[in-house]
Amino acid sequence: MQGTLSVSVTALAIATGLTASLPAAAQSYPTKQIELIVPFVAGGTTDNIARLIAQRFTESWGQTVIVNSRPGGGSVIGTAAVAKAPPDGHTLLVTTVAFTVVPALQKLPYDPIKDFAAVTELASLPLVLTVHPSLPVTNLNEFVTYIKSSPTGVDYASAGPGTSTHLAGALLQTMTGGNLVHVPFKGNAEVMNALLGGHVKVYFSLLPTVSQHIKAGTLRALAVSTEKRLSALPLVPTVAESGYPGFEVTSWQGIFAPAGTPKEVVGKISSEAVRMVNLPQVQERIRQEGADPVGSTPEEFTKRVASEIAKWSKVAKAAGIAEN
């Protein structure tokens, strides 16, 4: 009994010492309700993943974590709100690759590098180049020939300016020299109604949105946007292997904090998010959204964000859609 008590006291002393060694900001965080702002309409993949993370944060930290959808301006409205929030870790942004794309398309009320601290990448989503079956093409090469020969151009849909579905089409256009005309919609649901009805016939879609329609034959998959083929669509080649090496586009979900948030607080949020993303039940939920769990350090995510901003700036200029 005495030995057990001694071990318990020792363990308590070690834990207390570790806690005491943490900076004060990290020790006390969080001290109040946490708000996760999603700059898109509720019900989408990003919103679903944010709610999953919010539930886990609440359980882990004992503080209420809410998700607030603030769409508008191609994700700018919600993102700007976080940029102006107090830098204490209690207001966070959960967003997508649009964070790195929108800066190339319009002037912003914030600086994506200077006004934010990257926390972690949560998940990554592949895209599928999907066409309505009335389009007379069965593979990417036939599609490229088709869009090159069209005198007025071929419409392609996106879920909105600055989304991965927008820039994937722009990248394909610049790499192939084809004639694609961007038609933005207000979200994925609107696109799918138009695509299934044949009103628009081309869409770089998120896999879970179209997988059932591909299987049913109501939509046709020509290529996937990732470096490797997808296990869910093993017979569908990548854009790169179809003759356009270097083509790689994925949408991702990640967490950002306002710039000036203490580094220790950013690290604590990141560590907890990564721990959650590595839980089997959380990974299963993320995969149900058609995404791959990631979980990265602030340093890794910061490098990825900077790289993507540079990449999409070049693509936007080459496609003639850059603001400057």
C-alpha positions as CSV (number, residue, x, y, z in Angstrom):
1,M,0.0,0.0,0.0
2,Q,2.8,2.3,0.9
3,G,4.6,1.5,-2.4
4,T,1.5,2.3,-4.4
5,L,1.0,5.5,-2.5
6,S,4.6,6.5,-3.2
7,V,4.2,5.8,-6.9
8,S,1.0,7.9,-7.0
9,V,2.6,10.8,-5.2
10,T,5.6,10.6,-7.6
11,A,3.4,10.6,-10.7
12,L,1.4,13.5,-9.3
13,A,4.6,15.4,-8.7
14,I,5.8,14.8,-12.2
15,A,2.5,15.8,-13.7
16,T,2.4,18.9,-11.6
17,G,5.9,19.7,-12.6
18,L,5.1,19.3,-16.3
19,T,2.1,21.6,-16.0
20,A,4.0,24.2,-14.1
21,S,6.6,24.2,-16.8
22,L,4.1,25.3,-19.4
23,P,3.7,29.0,-20.1
24,A,0.9,30.6,-18.2
25,A,-1.2,31.2,-21.4
26,A,-1.1,27.5,-22.4
27,Q,-1.8,26.4,-18.8
28,S,-5.0,28.4,-18.5
29,Y,-6.3,28.0,-22.1
30,P,-9.2,27.8,-22.8
31,T,-10.8,30.1,-20.2
32,K,-14.2,30.6,-22.0
33,Q,-16.3,29.5,-24.9
34,I,-14.4,28.8,-28.2
35,E,-16.0,29.8,-31.5
36,L,-15.0,28.1,-34.7
37,I,-16.0,30.3,-37.7
38,V,-16.6,28.5,-40.9
39,P,-16.7,30.9,-43.9
40,F,-19.1,28.7,-45.9
41,V,-22.8,27.7,-45.8
42,A,-23.7,25.1,-43.1
43,G,-24.0,21.5,-44.1
44,G,-21.0,21.1,-46.3
45,T,-17.9,19.0,-45.7
46,T,-16.0,21.8,-43.9
47,D,-18.9,22.5,-41.6
48,N,-19.3,18.8,-40.8
49,I,-15.6,18.4,-40.0
50,A,-15.7,21.6,-37.9
51,R,-18.6,20.3,-35.9
52,L,-16.8,17.0,-35.3
53,I,-13.7,18.8,-34.0
54,A,-15.9,21.2,-31.9
55,Q,-17.5,18.2,-30.1
56,R,-14.1,16.7,-29.4
57,F,-12.6,20.0,-28.1
58,T,-15.6,20.4,-25.8
59,E,-15.2,16.9,-24.4
60,S,-11.4,17.3,-24.0
61,W,-11.3,20.8,-22.5
62,G,-14.6,21.2,-20.7
63,Q,-15.4,24.4,-22.4
64,T,-18.2,24.9,-24.9
65,V,-17.0,25.0,-28.5
66,I,-19.5,26.3,-31.1
67,V,-19.5,26.4,-34.9
68,N,-20.6,29.6,-36.5
69,S,-21.2,29.6,-40.3
70,R,-20.5,33.0,-41.8
71,P,-20.5,32.6,-45.6
72,G,-20.2,35.3,-48.2
73,G,-17.6,37.0,-50.4
74,G,-16.1,33.7,-51.5
75,S,-15.2,33.0,-47.8
76,V,-13.8,36.5,-47.2
77,I,-16.5,37.6,-44.7
78,G,-16.0,34.9,-42.2
79,T,-12.2,34.9,-42.7
80,A,-12.0,38.7,-42.1
81,A,-14.0,38.3,-38.9
82,V,-11.3,35.9,-37.5
83,A,-8.5,38.2,-38.6
84,K,-10.1,41.0,-36.4
85,A,-10.8,38.7,-33.4
86,P,-8.8,38.9,-30.2
87,P,-5.6,36.8,-30.5
88,D,-6.3,34.6,-27.5
89,G,-7.3,31.3,-29.2
90,H,-11.0,31.6,-28.4
91,T,-12.0,32.5,-32.0
92,L,-10.6,30.2,-34.7
93,L,-11.1,29.8,-38.4
94,V,-11.9,26.4,-40.0
95,T,-11.5,26.9,-43.7
96,T,-10.4,25.3,-47.0
97,V,-7.8,25.7,-49.7
98,A,-9.9,28.8,-50.7
99,F,-7.8,30.6,-48.0
100,T,-4.8,30.3,-50.4
101,V,-6.7,30.9,-53.6
102,V,-8.9,34.0,-52.9
103,P,-5.8,36.3,-52.4
104,A,-5.0,35.8,-56.1
105,L,-8.6,36.7,-57.2
106,Q,-9.5,39.8,-55.3
107,K,-8.3,42.5,-52.9
108,L,-8.8,41.5,-49.3
109,P,-9.4,43.3,-46.0
110,Y,-6.7,41.1,-44.5
111,D,-3.3,39.6,-45.2
112,P,-3.4,35.7,-45.3
113,I,0.2,35.5,-44.0
114,K,0.5,38.4,-41.7
115,D,-2.9,38.3,-40.1
116,F,-3.2,34.6,-39.3
117,A,-1.3,31.8,-37.5
118,A,-1.6,28.4,-39.1
119,V,-2.6,25.8,-36.6
120,T,-3.0,22.5,-38.3
121,E,-4.3,20.8,-41.5
122,L,-7.2,18.5,-40.5
123,A,-8.1,16.7,-43.7
124,S,-7.5,16.6,-47.5
125,L,-10.1,15.9,-50.2
126,P,-9.5,14.7,-53.8
127,L,-11.4,16.1,-56.7
128,V,-12.9,14.3,-59.7
129,L,-13.2,15.7,-63.2
130,T,-16.9,14.8,-63.8
131,V,-19.0,15.4,-66.9
132,H,-22.6,14.9,-67.8
133,P,-23.0,11.8,-70.0
134,S,-24.4,13.8,-72.9
135,L,-20.9,15.2,-73.4
136,P,-19.4,13.2,-76.2
137,V,-16.2,12.3,-74.3
138,T,-15.1,9.2,-72.4
139,N,-11.6,10.1,-71.2
140,L,-9.4,13.2,-70.5
141,N,-7.7,13.2,-73.9
142,E,-11.0,13.3,-75.7
143,F,-12.2,16.0,-73.4
144,V,-9.1,18.2,-74.1
145,T,-9.7,17.7,-77.9
146,Y,-13.3,18.7,-77.4
147,I,-12.6,21.9,-75.4
148,K,-9.9,22.9,-77.8
149,S,-12.2,22.6,-80.8
150,S,-15.1,24.5,-79.2
151,P,-15.2,28.0,-80.7
152,T,-17.3,29.5,-77.9
153,G,-15.7,27.6,-75.1
154,V,-17.2,24.9,-72.8
155,D,-18.8,25.9,-69.5
156,Y,-17.4,24.4,-66.3
157,A,-19.1,24.9,-62.9
158,S,-17.6,25.7,-59.6
159,A,-19.0,25.9,-56.1
160,G,-17.9,29.6,-56.1
161,P,-14.9,31.8,-56.9
162,G,-11.8,30.9,-55.1
163,T,-12.8,27.3,-54.4
164,S,-10.7,24.3,-55.4
165,T,-13.4,23.4,-57.9
166,H,-12.8,26.8,-59.6
167,L,-9.0,26.7,-59.7
168,A,-8.8,23.1,-60.7
169,G,-10.5,24.1,-63.9
170,A,-8.3,27.1,-64.4
171,L,-5.2,25.0,-63.9
172,L,-6.4,22.4,-66.4
173,Q,-7.2,25.2,-68.9
174,T,-3.7,26.7,-68.6
175,M,-2.0,23.3,-68.9
176,T,-4.0,22.1,-71.9
177,G,-4.7,25.3,-73.8
178,G,-8.4,24.4,-73.9
179,N,-11.3,26.8,-73.9
180,L,-13.1,26.5,-70.6
181,V,-15.5,29.2,-69.3
182,H,-16.0,29.5,-65.5
183,V,-19.6,29.4,-64.3
184,P,-19.7,30.0,-60.5
185,F,-22.6,28.8,-58.4
186,K,-23.5,29.5,-54.8
187,G,-22.3,26.2,-53.3
188,N,-22.1,22.6,-54.2
189,A,-25.8,21.8,-54.0
190,E,-26.6,24.3,-56.7
191,V,-23.9,22.9,-58.9
192,M,-25.1,19.3,-58.6
193,N,-28.7,20.2,-59.5
194,A,-27.4,22.0,-62.7
195,L,-25.0,19.2,-63.5
196,L,-27.4,16.3,-63.1
197,G,-29.9,18.3,-65.2
198,G,-27.4,18.8,-68.0
199,H,-27.6,22.6,-67.7
200,V,-23.8,22.7,-67.0
201,K,-21.8,19.7,-68.1
202,V,-18.3,19.9,-66.5
203,Y,-17.4,20.0,-62.8
204,F,-14.3,19.2,-60.7
205,S,-16.3,17.8,-57.9
206,L,-15.5,16.5,-54.4
207,L,-15.6,12.7,-54.5
208,P,-18.4,12.1,-51.9
209,T,-20.7,14.4,-53.8
210,V,-20.5,12.4,-57.1
211,S,-19.5,8.9,-56.2
212,Q,-23.1,7.5,-56.2
213,H,-23.8,9.3,-59.5
214,I,-20.7,7.9,-61.1
215,K,-21.7,4.4,-60.0
216,A,-25.2,4.9,-61.3
217,G,-23.9,6.2,-64.7
218,T,-25.7,9.5,-64.4
219,L,-22.3,11.2,-64.4
220,R,-19.0,10.2,-66.0
221,A,-15.6,10.4,-64.2
222,L,-12.7,11.3,-66.6
223,A,-9.8,11.8,-64.2
224,V,-8.9,12.5,-60.5
225,S,-6.9,15.5,-59.3
226,T,-4.5,13.7,-57.0
227,E,-1.0,12.4,-57.6
228,K,-2.1,8.8,-57.3
229,R,-5.3,7.0,-58.3
230,L,-8.0,6.8,-55.7
231,S,-8.9,3.4,-54.1
232,A,-12.6,4.4,-54.5
233,L,-12.2,4.9,-58.2
234,P,-9.3,2.5,-59.2
235,L,-10.1,2.6,-62.9
236,V,-10.2,6.4,-63.2
237,P,-6.7,7.7,-64.1
238,T,-5.1,10.8,-62.7
239,V,-4.9,14.0,-64.7
240,A,-1.1,13.7,-64.5
241,E,-0.9,10.2,-65.9
242,S,-3.3,11.2,-68.6
243,G,-0.6,13.4,-70.1
244,Y,-0.4,16.4,-67.9
245,P,2.4,15.8,-65.3
246,G,2.5,18.2,-62.4
247,F,-1.3,18.6,-62.2
248,E,-2.3,18.1,-58.6
249,V,-5.2,19.8,-56.8
250,T,-6.7,18.8,-53.4
251,S,-9.1,20.7,-51.2
252,W,-8.2,20.7,-47.6
253,Q,-9.7,21.8,-44.2
254,G,-7.5,23.5,-41.7
255,I,-7.5,25.6,-38.5
256,F,-6.2,29.2,-38.3
257,A,-5.9,31.6,-35.4
258,P,-5.6,35.3,-35.5
259,A,-2.0,36.6,-35.7
260,G,-0.5,37.4,-32.3
261,T,-2.1,34.4,-30.6
262,P,0.5,33.1,-28.2
263,K,2.7,30.4,-29.8
264,E,2.1,28.1,-26.8
265,V,-1.7,28.4,-27.3
266,V,-1.4,27.7,-31.0
267,G,0.7,24.7,-30.1
268,K,-1.8,23.4,-27.6
269,I,-4.7,23.7,-30.0
270,S,-2.6,22.0,-32.8
271,S,-1.5,19.1,-30.5
272,E,-5.1,18.4,-29.3
273,A,-6.4,18.6,-32.9
274,V,-3.7,16.2,-34.1
275,R,-4.5,13.8,-31.2
276,M,-8.2,13.8,-32.2
277,V,-7.5,13.4,-35.9
278,N,-5.5,10.3,-35.0
279,L,-8.4,8.6,-33.1
280,P,-9.8,5.7,-35.2
281,Q,-13.4,6.9,-34.7
282,V,-12.6,10.4,-35.8
283,Q,-10.6,9.1,-38.8
284,E,-13.6,7.0,-39.8
285,R,-15.9,10.1,-39.6
286,I,-13.5,12.1,-41.7
287,R,-13.3,9.4,-44.3
288,Q,-17.1,9.3,-44.4
289,E,-16.9,12.8,-45.7
290,G,-14.7,11.6,-48.5
291,A,-11.6,13.1,-47.0
292,D,-8.2,11.8,-45.8
293,P,-7.2,12.6,-42.2
294,V,-4.0,14.6,-42.0
295,G,-3.0,16.4,-38.7
296,S,0.1,18.5,-39.1
297,T,2.2,20.8,-36.9
298,P,1.9,24.6,-37.1
299,E,5.2,24.7,-38.9
300,E,4.2,22.1,-41.5
301,F,0.9,23.8,-42.2
302,T,2.5,27.3,-42.4
303,K,4.9,26.0,-45.1
304,R,2.0,24.4,-47.0
305,V,-0.1,27.6,-46.9
306,A,2.8,29.7,-48.2
307,S,3.5,27.2,-51.0
308,E,-0.2,27.1,-52.0
309,I,-0.6,30.9,-52.1
310,A,2.4,31.1,-54.5
311,K,1.1,28.3,-56.6
312,W,-2.4,29.6,-57.0
313,S,-1.2,33.1,-57.7
314,K,0.8,31.8,-60.7
315,V,-2.2,29.8,-61.9
316,A,-4.6,32.8,-61.6
317,K,-2.2,35.0,-63.6
318,A,-1.7,32.4,-66.3
319,A,-5.5,31.9,-66.6
320,G,-6.1,35.7,-66.7
321,I,-8.2,35.7,-63.6
322,A,-5.8,37.4,-61.1
323,E,-6.8,40.7,-59.5
324,N,-3.4,42.2,-60.2
